[in-house]
Amino acid sequence: MDFDWIDVSFDLAKLPPKDIEESFEDPFSLKLLPDNPDEAGRDSRFFNLGRALGGTPIFSVFWTDGKRYRVIYSRPMTTEEAYFYERKRAEEA
């Protein structure tokens, strides 16, 4: 995966790019796509819930052209998001 970190609009000091990238590579990560086919165009935003290798649960909003990933926003998961992630992970096990 190639990530574009140029001119990000959020603070990378709080959540390093390495941790964000690891959350996308998490084998249990959840990538949520738009339900509406009209929104599935070039400017669609997607969601990723995954864990970094250090265990940090991370929620990200991103855009992709199929080759590059542009993270628009990223933060630690809320309690509810972490619960959803763990529940989906348990369902797949």
Sequence and secondary structure as in RCSB ss.txt:
>XXXX:A:sequence
MDFDWIDVSFDLAKLPPKDIEESFEDPFSLKLLPDNPDEAGRDSRFFNLGRALGGTPIFSVFWTDGKRYRVIYSR
PMTTEEAYFYERKRAEEA
>XXXX:A:secstr
 EE  TT SS TTTS HHHHHHHHH TT EEE  SSGGG STT  EEEEEE TT  EEEEEEEE SSEEEEEEEE
E  HHHHHHHHHHHHHH 
